[in-house]
Amino acid sequence: MKVNLISFLIAITALCSCTSKHSENKGIQTLVKTQQSELFDSADVKSYIGFVNRYYFQKTDEFYVDLYFKRTGISNKDYDRIANTHDSVIYKDDENRRCRIPLKIAGQEFDVTGIETLTLFDKNHKMLTKAHFVRVEYLDQTISPVFTAVYKAENTRLAAKALYCIGNLTDKVVADKYTSFEDTLLTKEIAQKMGCTHKYTLEGKHYRNKDHQISISVINSDTTVLIVEKKNNSYKCLYKSHEPENINDIVFIPVIRNSRPVLLTKSFVPDTDVEWNSLLIFDGNIYEPSDRQRIQK
């Protein structure tokens, strides 16, 4: 009888312990969900468009997009201060580290408009699946440290094909597929027509719409990039960089503003490691970079 009583007390203690741990875990999950709901504005009127970034050093179903600071003029001291607020390490190897930034800090420091839920698209602009926000991280990597928003897709198999994403999507997706073609004579012709001076580099990337009525060309010279439209025998400069810039990738996003698709680009400063992404919006006359890769819904 004494043995049975001891066994009964042990069982009760174990049950209470499990119940307590379950309640504790449930409390943590509730707290995280509450913090996350406070991080994002349910009345958000902006959409985000960007490339899907994967971890080259780690095999994982998660992916990320770069974050922009709320404030301008962030110093190296501010950057380090925010990085040091991390409360845990998600991944670490000899050269790379992923560190979680608390949501409270993330809400104070970063622009998170339009990125709570992302819709993923492949290179043919086919809608693949949705992805949901997981956490904010400081990605301390060998190439260039960056603060990121991390996501997990509903269908990870389809997400593996994703090229870009749109957050807070409300626009009707209207794809006019542009196909690339090579034409060195056209590159030289456009450079001459546009008065593009160069000594070392002249590179052209050319694209046609589906009916071949117009072509869009990206012309990289020594330190300048032009985006030029050719229709019949007329030429129109749609974009010219005012700072040293070349474009090494461009995506014609099937979201229309002023009768033209939004352009997502990967840019760099020639002969440097400085790289960035831009979202170009047509204002009725020329393409202009949008603020923080956002557009109004």
Summary of the structure (lengths in Angstrom):
residues: 297
radius of gyration: 24.5
end to end distance: 72.8
largest distance: 101.5
contacts: 826
relative contact order: 0.13
helix: 24%
strand: 41%
